Amino acid sequence: MFVARSSFPTAADDEFYWVDLIGAEVFNREGQPLGRVSALIDTGLHSVLCVRRPDAAPDEADTSAERLIPFVAAYVDRVDTAARRIEVDWGPDY
């Protein structure tokens, strides 16, 4: 299905369209790169970012190639859709 971007309702300040999050680079509070958003999962209660680790091989498909980060205010500090950057409170070894 195709819907023109101009037809999207305006999102509130704390709301985001998934299409704007996929491909964004994710960094923790220390500025360490955690990877790039490859997808999102809807759990019913909240969304979860699927973040492909920067050190994962391009063809690596196992679960160690991704980290899952709940897309909730407790972990997500800042989303800058223009810069395609998400800052989170998440350790590189989680």
Phi and psi in radians as a Rosetta constraint file:
Dihedral C 1 N 2 CA 2 C 2 CIRCULARHARMONIC -2.071 0.35
Dihedral N 2 CA 2 C 2 N 3 CIRCULARHARMONIC 2.289 0.35
Dihedral C 2 N 3 CA 3 C 3 CIRCULARHARMONIC -2.287 0.35
Dihedral N 3 CA 3 C 3 N 4 CIRCULARHARMONIC 2.240 0.35
Dihedral C 3 N 4 CA 4 C 4 CIRCULARHARMONIC -1.105 0.35
Dihedral N 4 CA 4 C 4 N 5 CIRCULARHARMONIC 2.446 0.35
Dihedral C 4 N 5 CA 5 C 5 CIRCULARHARMONIC -0.981 0.35
Dihedral N 5 CA 5 C 5 N 6 CIRCULARHARMONIC -0.592 0.35
Dihedral C 5 N 6 CA 6 C 6 CIRCULARHARMONIC -1.144 0.35
Dihedral N 6 CA 6 C 6 N 7 CIRCULARHARMONIC -0.289 0.35
Dihedral C 6 N 7 CA 7 C 7 CIRCULARHARMONIC -1.554 0.35
Dihedral N 7 CA 7 C 7 N 8 CIRCULARHARMONIC -0.169 0.35
Dihedral C 7 N 8 CA 8 C 8 CIRCULARHARMONIC -1.166 0.35
Dihedral N 8 CA 8 C 8 N 9 CIRCULARHARMONIC 2.415 0.35
Dihedral C 8 N 9 CA 9 C 9 CIRCULARHARMONIC -1.154 0.35
Dihedral N 9 CA 9 C 9 N 10 CIRCULARHARMONIC 2.640 0.35
Dihedral C 9 N 10 CA 10 C 10 CIRCULARHARMONIC -1.195 0.35
Dihedral N 10 CA 10 C 10 N 11 CIRCULARHARMONIC 2.226 0.35
Dihedral C 10 N 11 CA 11 C 11 CIRCULARHARMONIC -1.383 0.35
Dihedral N 11 CA 11 C 11 N 12 CIRCULARHARMONIC 2.571 0.35
Dihedral C 11 N 12 CA 12 C 12 CIRCULARHARMONIC -1.205 0.35
Dihedral N 12 CA 12 C 12 N 13 CIRCULARHARMONIC 2.967 0.35
Dihedral C 12 N 13 CA 13 C 13 CIRCULARHARMONIC -1.004 0.35
Dihedral N 13 CA 13 C 13 N 14 CIRCULARHARMONIC -0.568 0.35
Dihedral C 13 N 14 CA 14 C 14 CIRCULARHARMONIC -1.842 0.35
Dihedral N 14 CA 14 C 14 N 15 CIRCULARHARMONIC 0.351 0.35
Dihedral C 14 N 15 CA 15 C 15 CIRCULARHARMONIC -2.070 0.35
Dihedral N 15 CA 15 C 15 N 16 CIRCULARHARMONIC 2.559 0.35
Dihedral C 15 N 16 CA 16 C 16 CIRCULARHARMONIC -2.473 0.35
Dihedral N 16 CA 16 C 16 N 17 CIRCULARHARMONIC 2.543 0.35
Dihedral C 16 N 17 CA 17 C 17 CIRCULARHARMONIC -1.451 0.35
Dihedral N 17 CA 17 C 17 N 18 CIRCULARHARMONIC 2.402 0.35
Dihedral C 17 N 18 CA 18 C 18 CIRCULARHARMONIC -0.963 0.35
Dihedral N 18 CA 18 C 18 N 19 CIRCULARHARMONIC -0.677 0.35
Dihedral C 18 N 19 CA 19 C 19 CIRCULARHARMONIC -1.019 0.35
Dihedral N 19 CA 19 C 19 N 20 CIRCULARHARMONIC -0.469 0.35
Dihedral C 19 N 20 CA 20 C 20 CIRCULARHARMONIC -1.446 0.35
Dihedral N 20 CA 20 C 20 N 21 CIRCULARHARMONIC -0.285 0.35
Dihedral C 20 N 21 CA 21 C 21 CIRCULARHARMONIC -1.660 0.35
Dihedral N 21 CA 21 C 21 N 22 CIRCULARHARMONIC -0.555 0.35
Dihedral C 21 N 22 CA 22 C 22 CIRCULARHARMONIC -1.134 0.35
Dihedral N 22 CA 22 C 22 N 23 CIRCULARHARMONIC 2.236 0.35
Dihedral C 22 N 23 CA 23 C 23 CIRCULARHARMONIC 1.672 0.35
Dihedral N 23 CA 23 C 23 N 24 CIRCULARHARMONIC -0.179 0.35
Dihedral C 23 N 24 CA 24 C 24 CIRCULARHARMONIC -1.236 0.35
Dihedral N 24 CA 24 C 24 N 25 CIRCULARHARMONIC 2.522 0.35
Dihedral C 24 N 25 CA 25 C 25 CIRCULARHARMONIC -1.410 0.35
Dihedral N 25 CA 25 C 25 N 26 CIRCULARHARMONIC 2.445 0.35
Dihedral C 25 N 26 CA 26 C 26 CIRCULARHARMONIC -2.007 0.35
Dihedral N 26 CA 26 C 26 N 27 CIRCULARHARMONIC 2.286 0.35
Dihedral C 26 N 27 CA 27 C 27 CIRCULARHARMONIC -2.241 0.35
Dihedral N 27 CA 27 C 27 N 28 CIRCULARHARMONIC 2.618 0.35
Dihedral C 27 N 28 CA 28 C 28 CIRCULARHARMONIC -1.579 0.35
Dihedral N 28 CA 28 C 28 N 29 CIRCULARHARMONIC -3.107 0.35
Dihedral C 28 N 29 CA 29 C 29 CIRCULARHARMONIC -1.102 0.35
Dihedral N 29 CA 29 C 29 N 30 CIRCULARHARMONIC -0.428 0.35
Dihedral C 29 N 30 CA 30 C 30 CIRCULARHARMONIC -1.500 0.35
Dihedral N 30 CA 30 C 30 N 31 CIRCULARHARMONIC 0.002 0.35
Dihedral C 30 N 31 CA 31 C 31 CIRCULARHARMONIC 1.471 0.35
Dihedral N 31 CA 31 C 31 N 32 CIRCULARHARMONIC 0.145 0.35
Dihedral C 31 N 32 CA 32 C 32 CIRCULARHARMONIC -1.342 0.35
Dihedral N 32 CA 32 C 32 N 33 CIRCULARHARMONIC 2.329 0.35
Dihedral C 32 N 33 CA 33 C 33 CIRCULARHARMONIC -1.267 0.35
Dihedral N 33 CA 33 C 33 N 34 CIRCULARHARMONIC 2.241 0.35
Dihedral C 33 N 34 CA 34 C 34 CIRCULARHARMONIC -1.764 0.35
Dihedral N 34 CA 34 C 34 N 35 CIRCULARHARMONIC -0.270 0.35
Dihedral C 34 N 35 CA 35 C 35 CIRCULARHARMONIC 2.364 0.35
Dihedral N 35 CA 35 C 35 N 36 CIRCULARHARMONIC -2.841 0.35
Dihedral C 35 N 36 CA 36 C 36 CIRCULARHARMONIC -2.159 0.35
Dihedral N 36 CA 36 C 36 N 37 CIRCULARHARMONIC 2.433 0.35
Dihedral C 36 N 37 CA 37 C 37 CIRCULARHARMONIC -1.165 0.35
Dihedral N 37 CA 37 C 37 N 38 CIRCULARHARMONIC 2.092 0.35
Dihedral C 37 N 38 CA 38 C 38 CIRCULARHARMONIC -1.769 0.35
Dihedral N 38 CA 38 C 38 N 39 CIRCULARHARMONIC -0.398 0.35
Dihedral C 38 N 39 CA 39 C 39 CIRCULARHARMONIC -2.965 0.35
Dihedral N 39 CA 39 C 39 N 40 CIRCULARHARMONIC 3.041 0.35
Dihedral C 39 N 40 CA 40 C 40 CIRCULARHARMONIC -2.294 0.35
Dihedral N 40 CA 40 C 40 N 41 CIRCULARHARMONIC 2.650 0.35
Dihedral C 40 N 41 CA 41 C 41 CIRCULARHARMONIC -2.069 0.35
Dihedral N 41 CA 41 C 41 N 42 CIRCULARHARMONIC 2.358 0.35
Dihedral C 41 N 42 CA 42 C 42 CIRCULARHARMONIC -1.712 0.35
Dihedral N 42 CA 42 C 42 N 43 CIRCULARHARMONIC 2.002 0.35
Dihedral C 42 N 43 CA 43 C 43 CIRCULARHARMONIC -1.638 0.35
Dihedral N 43 CA 43 C 43 N 44 CIRCULARHARMONIC -0.055 0.35
Dihedral C 43 N 44 CA 44 C 44 CIRCULARHARMONIC 1.720 0.35
Dihedral N 44 CA 44 C 44 N 45 CIRCULARHARMONIC -0.795 0.35
Dihedral C 44 N 45 CA 45 C 45 CIRCULARHARMONIC -1.516 0.35
Dihedral N 45 CA 45 C 45 N 46 CIRCULARHARMONIC -0.676 0.35
Dihedral C 45 N 46 CA 46 C 46 CIRCULARHARMONIC -2.815 0.35
Dihedral N 46 CA 46 C 46 N 47 CIRCULARHARMONIC 2.988 0.35
Dihedral C 46 N 47 CA 47 C 47 CIRCULARHARMONIC -1.583 0.35
Dihedral N 47 CA 47 C 47 N 48 CIRCULARHARMONIC 2.774 0.35
Dihedral C 47 N 48 CA 48 C 48 CIRCULARHARMONIC -2.233 0.35
Dihedral N 48 CA 48 C 48 N 49 CIRCULARHARMONIC 2.274 0.35
Dihedral C 48 N 49 CA 49 C 49 CIRCULARHARMONIC -1.388 0.35
Dihedral N 49 CA 49 C 49 N 50 CIRCULARHARMONIC 2.273 0.35
Dihedral C 49 N 50 CA 50 C 50 CIRCULARHARMONIC -1.690 0.35
Dihedral N 50 CA 50 C 50 N 51 CIRCULARHARMONIC 1.960 0.35
Dihedral C 50 N 51 CA 51 C 51 CIRCULARHARMONIC -1.964 0.35
Dihedral N 51 CA 51 C 51 N 52 CIRCULARHARMONIC 2.010 0.35
Dihedral C 51 N 52 CA 52 C 52 CIRCULARHARMONIC -1.322 0.35
Dihedral N 52 CA 52 C 52 N 53 CIRCULARHARMONIC 2.134 0.35
Dihedral C 52 N 53 CA 53 C 53 CIRCULARHARMONIC -1.051 0.35
Dihedral N 53 CA 53 C 53 N 54 CIRCULARHARMONIC 2.478 0.35
Dihedral C 53 N 54 CA 54 C 54 CIRCULARHARMONIC -1.159 0.35
Dihedral N 54 CA 54 C 54 N 55 CIRCULARHARMONIC -0.397 0.35
Dihedral C 54 N 55 CA 55 C 55 CIRCULARHARMONIC -1.649 0.35
Dihedral N 55 CA 55 C 55 N 56 CIRCULARHARMONIC 0.070 0.35
Dihedral C 55 N 56 CA 56 C 56 CIRCULARHARMONIC -1.307 0.35
Dihedral N 56 CA 56 C 56 N 57 CIRCULARHARMONIC 2.409 0.35
Dihedral C 56 N 57 CA 57 C 57 CIRCULARHARMONIC -1.137 0.35
Dihedral N 57 CA 57 C 57 N 58 CIRCULARHARMONIC 2.566 0.35
Dihedral C 57 N 58 CA 58 C 58 CIRCULARHARMONIC -0.971 0.35
Dihedral N 58 CA 58 C 58 N 59 CIRCULARHARMONIC -0.577 0.35
Dihedral C 58 N 59 CA 59 C 59 CIRCULARHARMONIC -1.734 0.35
Dihedral N 59 CA 59 C 59 N 60 CIRCULARHARMONIC 0.089 0.35
Dihedral C 59 N 60 CA 60 C 60 CIRCULARHARMONIC -1.252 0.35
Dihedral N 60 CA 60 C 60 N 61 CIRCULARHARMONIC 2.155 0.35
Dihedral C 60 N 61 CA 61 C 61 CIRCULARHARMONIC -2.005 0.35
Dihedral N 61 CA 61 C 61 N 62 CIRCULARHARMONIC -0.093 0.35
Dihedral C 61 N 62 CA 62 C 62 CIRCULARHARMONIC -1.308 0.35
Dihedral N 62 CA 62 C 62 N 63 CIRCULARHARMONIC 2.964 0.35
Dihedral C 62 N 63 CA 63 C 63 CIRCULARHARMONIC -1.186 0.35
Dihedral N 63 CA 63 C 63 N 64 CIRCULARHARMONIC -0.306 0.35
Dihedral C 63 N 64 CA 64 C 64 CIRCULARHARMONIC -1.276 0.35
Dihedral N 64 CA 64 C 64 N 65 CIRCULARHARMONIC -0.199 0.35
Dihedral C 64 N 65 CA 65 C 65 CIRCULARHARMONIC -1.391 0.35
Dihedral N 65 CA 65 C 65 N 66 CIRCULARHARMONIC -0.217 0.35
Dihedral C 65 N 66 CA 66 C 66 CIRCULARHARMONIC -2.271 0.35
Dihedral N 66 CA 66 C 66 N 67 CIRCULARHARMONIC 2.664 0.35
Dihedral C 66 N 67 CA 67 C 67 CIRCULARHARMONIC -2.077 0.35
Dihedral N 67 CA 67 C 67 N 68 CIRCULARHARMONIC 2.548 0.35
Dihedral C 67 N 68 CA 68 C 68 CIRCULARHARMONIC -1.876 0.35
Dihedral N 68 CA 68 C 68 N 69 CIRCULARHARMONIC 2.170 0.35
Dihedral C 68 N 69 CA 69 C 69 CIRCULARHARMONIC -2.153 0.35
Dihedral N 69 CA 69 C 69 N 70 CIRCULARHARMONIC 2.087 0.35
Dihedral C 69 N 70 CA 70 C 70 CIRCULARHARMONIC -1.024 0.35
Dihedral N 70 CA 70 C 70 N 71 CIRCULARHARMONIC 2.304 0.35
Dihedral C 70 N 71 CA 71 C 71 CIRCULARHARMONIC -1.563 0.35
Dihedral N 71 CA 71 C 71 N 72 CIRCULARHARMONIC 1.246 0.35
Dihedral C 71 N 72 CA 72 C 72 CIRCULARHARMONIC -2.332 0.35
Dihedral N 72 CA 72 C 72 N 73 CIRCULARHARMONIC 2.761 0.35
Dihedral C 72 N 73 CA 73 C 73 CIRCULARHARMONIC -1.045 0.35
Dihedral N 73 CA 73 C 73 N 74 CIRCULARHARMONIC -0.458 0.35
Dihedral C 73 N 74 CA 74 C 74 CIRCULARHARMONIC -1.107 0.35
Dihedral N 74 CA 74 C 74 N 75 CIRCULARHARMONIC -0.458 0.35
Dihedral C 74 N 75 CA 75 C 75 CIRCULARHARMONIC -2.045 0.35
Dihedral N 75 CA 75 C 75 N 76 CIRCULARHARMONIC -0.472 0.35
Dihedral C 75 N 76 CA 76 C 76 CIRCULARHARMONIC -1.699 0.35
Dihedral N 76 CA 76 C 76 N 77 CIRCULARHARMONIC 1.997 0.35
Dihedral C 76 N 77 CA 77 C 77 CIRCULARHARMONIC -1.506 0.35
Dihedral N 77 CA 77 C 77 N 78 CIRCULARHARMONIC -0.712 0.35
Dihedral C 77 N 78 CA 78 C 78 CIRCULARHARMONIC -2.713 0.35
Dihedral N 78 CA 78 C 78 N 79 CIRCULARHARMONIC 2.439 0.35
Dihedral C 78 N 79 CA 79 C 79 CIRCULARHARMONIC -2.179 0.35
Dihedral N 79 CA 79 C 79 N 80 CIRCULARHARMONIC 2.134 0.35
Dihedral C 79 N 80 CA 80 C 80 CIRCULARHARMONIC -2.069 0.35
Dihedral N 80 CA 80 C 80 N 81 CIRCULARHARMONIC 1.655 0.35
Dihedral C 80 N 81 CA 81 C 81 CIRCULARHARMONIC -1.179 0.35
Dihedral N 81 CA 81 C 81 N 82 CIRCULARHARMONIC -0.557 0.35
Dihedral C 81 N 82 CA 82 C 82 CIRCULARHARMONIC -1.149 0.35
Dihedral N 82 CA 82 C 82 N 83 CIRCULARHARMONIC -0.693 0.35
Dihedral C 82 N 83 CA 83 C 83 CIRCULARHARMONIC -1.536 0.35
Dihedral N 83 CA 83 C 83 N 84 CIRCULARHARMONIC -0.094 0.35
Dihedral C 83 N 84 CA 84 C 84 CIRCULARHARMONIC 1.001 0.35
Dihedral N 84 CA 84 C 84 N 85 CIRCULARHARMONIC 0.852 0.35
Dihedral C 84 N 85 CA 85 C 85 CIRCULARHARMONIC -2.375 0.35
Dihedral N 85 CA 85 C 85 N 86 CIRCULARHARMONIC 2.370 0.35
Dihedral C 85 N 86 CA 86 C 86 CIRCULARHARMONIC -2.199 0.35
Dihedral N 86 CA 86 C 86 N 87 CIRCULARHARMONIC 2.283 0.35
Dihedral C 86 N 87 CA 87 C 87 CIRCULARHARMONIC -1.937 0.35
Dihedral N 87 CA 87 C 87 N 88 CIRCULARHARMONIC 2.302 0.35
Dihedral C 87 N 88 CA 88 C 88 CIRCULARHARMONIC -2.320 0.35
Dihedral N 88 CA 88 C 88 N 89 CIRCULARHARMONIC 2.786 0.35
Dihedral C 88 N 89 CA 89 C 89 CIRCULARHARMONIC -1.665 0.35
Dihedral N 89 CA 89 C 89 N 90 CIRCULARHARMONIC 1.500 0.35
Dihedral C 89 N 90 CA 90 C 90 CIRCULARHARMONIC -2.650 0.35
Dihedral N 90 CA 90 C 90 N 91 CIRCULARHARMONIC 2.306 0.35
Dihedral C 90 N 91 CA 91 C 91 CIRCULARHARMONIC -1.400 0.35
Dihedral N 91 CA 91 C 91 N 92 CIRCULARHARMONIC 2.628 0.35
Dihedral C 91 N 92 CA 92 C 92 CIRCULARHARMONIC -1.191 0.35
Dihedral N 92 CA 92 C 92 N 93 CIRCULARHARMONIC -0.290 0.35
Dihedral C 92 N 93 CA 93 C 93 CIRCULARHARMONIC -1.776 0.35
Dihedral N 93 CA 93 C 93 N 94 CIRCULARHARMONIC 0.150 0.35
